[in-house]
Amino acid sequence: MVKASDFKGKHFISMRDYSREQLEFILDTADEMVELEKKGSDACKGKVLASLFFEPSTRTRLSFETAMFRLGGNVTTVADPMTSSAKKGETFEDTILTVQNYADIIAMRHPDDDAALRAAKVAKIPYINGGSGTWEHPTQTMLDLHCMRYAKGRIDGNTIGMIGDLKHGRTVHSLLLALRHFDVKVKLISPDQLKMKTDVIEGTGGRIEISETNDLKSVLPELDVMYVTRVQKERFADPAEYEKVKDAYIVNADLLKKGKKDVVVMHPLPRINEIAADVDPLPNAWYFRQVKHGIYARMAIIGLALGVL
């Protein structure tokens, strides 16, 4: 039986590390945070979160910091790598060993795929992976699952389409790995150049039905959830290759008419042009409501890791 103490002092690195029971425990704890976020808490009074973001971030950084404030804690932050000692040549490991003296828990985003795994080897306080290169983004998955559960009433039984840049998208990597524990079908929809990484598909262990296509329209009528992602320009070495695929999928109001009336449209944000503005006022649009679930999920993760919930 899963209990809160199972998470105390533990890192939060990868969706590969969690069972369905553990994921549901975190989601249930996030449910409790919905009301706690409104009234505030002193659960983390006297605790400090080190918020270290070595790649640009709006939602992830602010929601981590807001989550800590809502729990009554404090935050110390690096939001620009040019202002840190990494600019002077300090190693990643030395940064972790230093920062843990100032804080009780670390949330970090880093451009290296192996950053979270390296941090887990040296950190003596809980380390939360806020995005590790193109590898994984597990806290995003927790908020995605929490939002999906709110939007559809449950996760089981849904057909979920992951659309766009599945090669570079760390959000879809973590989400697919987490969904292996649920009774779902997954449609991977991308240009051939941006297909889901083989190791991520293999990481599901064949436990869910997965199909791949580059034709969104052909599978749209089957989808209960559309998880749209942007094509990540910053991951392309050749700008010409980006130009070839940047407009591969444009979700607009007319397109949605060809799908289920209650299809839920999600996006980890930021969007560029892959979801048109005419979708925003529709009841199908969940992506801005999705942002709020980041506070609930990250409150749960921080509170459990610190052993205060």
C-alpha positions as CSV (number, residue, x, y, z in Angstrom):
1,M,0.0,0.0,0.0
2,V,1.4,3.4,-1.0
3,K,1.7,6.0,1.7
4,A,3.0,9.6,2.0
5,S,6.2,8.6,3.8
6,D,7.2,6.6,0.7
7,F,8.0,9.9,-1.1
8,K,9.8,11.7,1.8
9,G,13.3,12.7,0.9
10,K,13.1,11.1,-2.5
11,H,14.1,12.6,-5.9
12,F,11.5,13.1,-8.7
13,I,13.4,12.2,-11.8
14,S,11.5,10.0,-14.3
15,M,8.1,8.5,-15.1
16,R,10.0,5.2,-15.4
17,D,10.3,5.1,-11.6
18,Y,6.6,5.1,-10.7
19,S,3.8,2.5,-10.5
20,R,0.1,3.2,-11.1
21,E,-0.5,3.2,-7.4
22,Q,2.2,5.8,-6.8
23,L,1.0,8.0,-9.6
24,E,-2.6,7.8,-8.3
25,F,-1.4,8.7,-4.8
26,I,0.3,11.8,-6.1
27,L,-2.8,12.7,-8.2
28,D,-5.1,12.2,-5.1
29,T,-2.7,14.4,-3.1
30,A,-2.9,17.0,-5.9
31,D,-6.7,16.9,-5.5
32,E,-6.3,17.9,-1.9
33,M,-4.1,20.8,-3.1
34,V,-7.0,22.3,-5.1
35,E,-8.6,23.6,-1.9
36,L,-5.3,24.1,0.0
37,E,-4.1,26.4,-2.8
38,K,-7.1,28.7,-2.3
39,K,-6.7,29.2,1.4
40,G,-2.9,28.8,1.7
41,S,-0.8,26.7,4.1
42,D,2.1,26.8,6.4
43,A,3.1,23.2,5.7
44,C,6.5,24.3,4.3
45,K,7.1,27.2,6.7
46,G,10.8,27.6,7.2
47,K,11.6,25.5,4.1
48,V,13.4,26.8,1.0
49,L,13.1,25.7,-2.6
50,A,16.0,26.3,-4.9
51,S,14.5,27.1,-8.3
52,L,17.3,26.6,-10.9
53,F,16.4,27.2,-14.5
54,F,19.2,26.9,-17.1
55,E,16.8,26.9,-20.0
56,P,14.0,29.5,-20.6
57,S,10.8,28.8,-18.7
58,T,7.6,30.6,-17.8
59,R,5.0,28.1,-16.6
60,T,7.3,25.5,-15.0
61,R,9.4,27.9,-13.0
62,L,6.5,30.1,-11.9
63,S,4.3,27.2,-10.9
64,F,7.1,25.6,-8.9
65,E,7.7,28.9,-7.1
66,T,4.0,29.6,-6.6
67,A,3.5,26.0,-5.3
68,M,6.2,26.6,-2.7
69,F,4.7,30.0,-1.7
70,R,1.2,28.4,-1.4
71,L,2.7,25.8,1.0
72,G,4.1,28.7,3.1
73,G,7.7,28.1,2.1
74,N,10.4,30.4,0.5
75,V,12.2,30.4,-2.8
76,T,15.7,31.2,-3.9
77,T,16.2,31.2,-7.7
78,V,18.5,31.3,-10.7
79,A,16.4,32.1,-13.8
80,D,19.3,33.1,-16.1
81,P,22.3,30.8,-16.6
82,M,24.4,33.8,-17.5
83,T,24.2,34.9,-13.9
84,S,25.3,31.6,-12.4
85,S,28.8,30.2,-11.8
86,A,28.2,27.8,-14.6
87,K,29.1,30.7,-16.8
88,K,32.5,30.6,-15.1
89,G,33.0,26.9,-15.8
90,E,31.6,25.4,-12.6
91,T,30.5,21.8,-13.2
92,F,26.9,20.7,-13.0
93,E,27.7,18.4,-10.0
94,D,29.4,21.2,-8.1
95,T,26.4,23.4,-8.6
96,I,24.2,20.8,-7.0
97,L,26.6,20.2,-4.2
98,T,26.7,23.9,-3.5
99,V,23.0,24.8,-3.8
100,Q,21.9,22.0,-1.5
101,N,23.6,24.0,1.4
102,Y,21.1,26.8,0.8
103,A,17.9,24.9,0.4
104,D,15.7,21.9,1.4
105,I,14.7,20.9,-2.1
106,I,15.8,21.7,-5.6
107,A,13.7,22.1,-8.8
108,M,15.9,22.4,-11.9
109,R,15.5,22.6,-15.7
110,H,18.7,21.9,-17.6
111,P,19.5,21.5,-21.4
112,D,21.4,18.2,-20.9
113,D,19.4,15.0,-21.4
114,D,21.3,13.3,-18.5
115,A,21.1,16.3,-16.0
116,A,18.4,14.8,-13.8
117,L,20.2,11.4,-13.6
118,R,23.5,13.1,-12.7
119,A,21.8,15.2,-10.1
120,A,20.3,12.2,-8.4
121,K,23.8,10.7,-7.9
122,V,25.1,13.7,-5.9
123,A,22.1,15.5,-4.4
124,K,21.6,14.9,-0.7
125,I,18.3,16.7,-0.7
126,P,15.3,16.0,-2.9
127,Y,15.9,17.0,-6.5
128,I,12.9,17.5,-8.8
129,N,13.4,17.3,-12.6
130,G,11.8,20.3,-14.1
131,G,12.8,19.3,-17.6
132,S,16.0,17.5,-18.7
133,G,17.0,18.3,-22.3
134,T,14.8,16.3,-24.6
135,W,14.7,13.3,-22.2
136,E,11.8,13.8,-19.7
137,H,9.6,16.3,-18.0
138,P,7.9,14.2,-15.3
139,T,6.2,17.0,-13.3
140,Q,4.5,18.2,-16.5
141,T,3.1,14.7,-16.8
142,M,1.7,14.8,-13.3
143,L,-0.2,18.0,-14.1
144,D,-1.3,16.6,-17.5
145,L,-2.7,13.5,-15.9
146,H,-4.4,15.6,-13.2
147,C,-5.9,17.9,-15.8
148,M,-7.0,15.0,-18.0
149,R,-8.7,13.4,-15.0
150,Y,-10.6,16.6,-14.4
151,A,-11.5,17.2,-18.0
152,K,-12.6,13.6,-18.8
153,G,-13.6,12.3,-15.4
154,R,-11.0,9.6,-15.6
155,I,-7.9,8.5,-17.5
156,D,-8.8,4.9,-18.3
157,G,-10.9,4.3,-21.4
158,N,-9.6,7.3,-23.4
159,T,-7.9,7.4,-26.8
160,I,-5.2,10.0,-26.6
161,G,-3.5,11.5,-29.6
162,M,0.0,13.0,-29.2
163,I,0.5,15.5,-32.0
164,G,3.6,17.3,-33.3
165,D,7.2,17.1,-32.3
166,L,7.3,13.7,-30.5
167,K,11.1,13.3,-31.1
168,H,12.3,16.3,-29.1
169,G,9.2,16.7,-26.8
170,R,10.2,15.7,-23.3
171,T,6.6,16.3,-22.2
172,V,5.3,13.5,-24.5
173,H,8.1,11.2,-23.5
174,S,7.2,11.3,-19.9
175,L,3.4,11.2,-20.6
176,L,3.7,8.1,-22.8
177,L,5.7,6.3,-20.1
178,A,3.1,7.2,-17.4
179,L,0.2,6.1,-19.6
180,R,1.6,2.6,-19.7
181,H,-0.1,2.1,-16.4
182,F,-3.6,3.0,-17.6
183,D,-6.2,1.4,-19.8
184,V,-5.8,3.8,-22.8
185,K,-5.0,3.8,-26.5
186,V,-2.4,6.2,-27.8
187,K,-2.1,7.5,-31.3
188,L,1.3,9.0,-32.1
189,I,0.8,11.7,-34.8
190,S,3.9,13.3,-36.3
191,P,5.9,14.0,-39.4
192,D,8.3,11.1,-40.1
193,Q,11.3,13.2,-39.0
194,L,9.7,13.9,-35.6
195,K,8.5,10.4,-34.6
196,M,8.5,9.3,-31.0
197,K,11.9,7.9,-29.8
198,T,12.1,4.1,-30.0
199,D,13.4,3.8,-26.5
200,V,10.4,5.6,-25.1
201,I,8.0,3.3,-27.0
202,E,10.0,0.3,-25.7
203,G,9.8,1.8,-22.2
204,T,6.0,1.2,-22.2
205,G,6.7,-2.5,-22.3
206,G,3.9,-3.2,-24.8
207,R,1.4,-2.6,-22.0
208,I,-0.8,-0.2,-24.0
209,E,-2.0,-0.1,-27.6
210,I,0.2,2.4,-29.6
211,S,-0.1,3.3,-33.3
212,E,1.9,5.8,-35.3
213,T,0.7,7.9,-38.3
214,N,1.4,11.2,-39.9
215,D,-2.2,11.7,-40.9
216,L,-4.1,13.6,-38.1
217,K,-7.4,13.7,-40.0
218,S,-7.6,10.0,-40.3
219,V,-7.5,9.3,-36.6
220,L,-9.2,12.5,-35.3
221,P,-12.7,11.0,-35.0
222,E,-11.3,8.4,-32.6
223,L,-9.6,10.8,-30.2
224,D,-10.9,11.7,-26.7
225,V,-7.9,13.8,-25.9
226,M,-5.6,15.8,-28.3
227,Y,-2.2,16.5,-26.7
228,V,-0.8,19.0,-29.1
229,T,2.9,20.1,-29.0
230,R,4.9,22.7,-30.8
231,V,7.7,21.9,-33.2
232,Q,10.8,22.9,-31.2
233,K,12.8,25.2,-33.3
234,E,15.6,25.4,-30.7
235,R,16.3,21.6,-31.2
236,F,17.0,21.8,-34.9
237,A,20.7,22.2,-36.0
238,D,19.5,23.1,-39.5
239,P,16.9,25.9,-39.8
240,A,15.8,24.6,-43.2
241,E,14.7,21.3,-41.6
242,Y,12.6,23.2,-39.1
243,E,10.9,25.1,-41.9
244,K,9.9,21.9,-43.6
245,V,7.8,20.6,-40.6
246,K,6.9,23.7,-38.5
247,D,3.4,23.9,-39.9
248,A,2.7,20.1,-40.1
249,Y,-0.4,20.3,-38.0
250,I,-2.7,23.3,-37.3
251,V,-5.6,22.6,-35.0
252,N,-8.4,25.1,-35.6
253,A,-12.1,25.3,-35.0
254,D,-13.0,23.8,-38.4
255,L,-10.8,20.8,-37.9
256,L,-12.3,20.1,-34.5
257,K,-15.7,19.8,-36.1
258,K,-14.5,16.6,-37.6
259,G,-13.7,15.1,-34.2
260,K,-15.8,14.1,-31.2
261,K,-17.9,16.9,-29.8
262,D,-16.3,16.6,-26.4
263,V,-12.7,16.0,-27.5
264,V,-10.3,17.7,-25.0
265,V,-7.5,19.8,-26.5
266,M,-4.4,20.0,-24.3
267,H,-1.0,21.6,-24.9
268,P,2.1,21.9,-22.6
269,L,2.6,25.4,-23.9
270,P,4.0,27.7,-25.2
271,R,2.1,27.4,-28.5
272,I,3.3,29.0,-31.7
273,N,0.7,28.5,-34.4
274,E,-0.2,24.8,-33.9
275,I,-3.5,25.7,-32.2
276,A,-5.3,28.6,-33.8
277,A,-6.8,31.3,-31.6
278,D,-10.3,30.4,-32.7
279,V,-10.1,27.3,-30.6
280,D,-9.5,29.3,-27.4
281,P,-13.2,30.1,-26.6
282,L,-14.4,26.6,-27.3
283,P,-15.2,24.3,-24.4
284,N,-12.7,21.8,-25.9
285,A,-9.8,24.2,-25.1
286,W,-8.2,23.0,-21.9
287,Y,-4.6,24.3,-22.3
288,F,-4.9,27.4,-20.3
289,R,-6.9,25.7,-17.6
290,Q,-4.2,23.0,-17.8
291,V,-1.7,25.5,-16.5
292,K,-3.5,25.8,-13.1
293,H,-3.1,22.1,-12.5
294,G,0.7,22.7,-12.5
295,I,0.4,24.4,-9.2
296,Y,-1.7,21.5,-7.7
297,A,0.7,18.8,-9.0
298,R,3.8,20.6,-7.9
299,M,2.4,21.4,-4.5
300,A,1.8,17.7,-4.1
301,I,5.3,16.7,-5.3
302,I,7.1,19.3,-3.2
303,G,5.0,18.6,-0.1
304,L,5.5,14.8,-0.4
305,A,9.2,15.0,-1.0
306,L,9.6,17.3,2.1
307,G,7.4,15.0,4.2
308,V,5.0,17.8,5.2
309,L,1.8,16.4,3.6
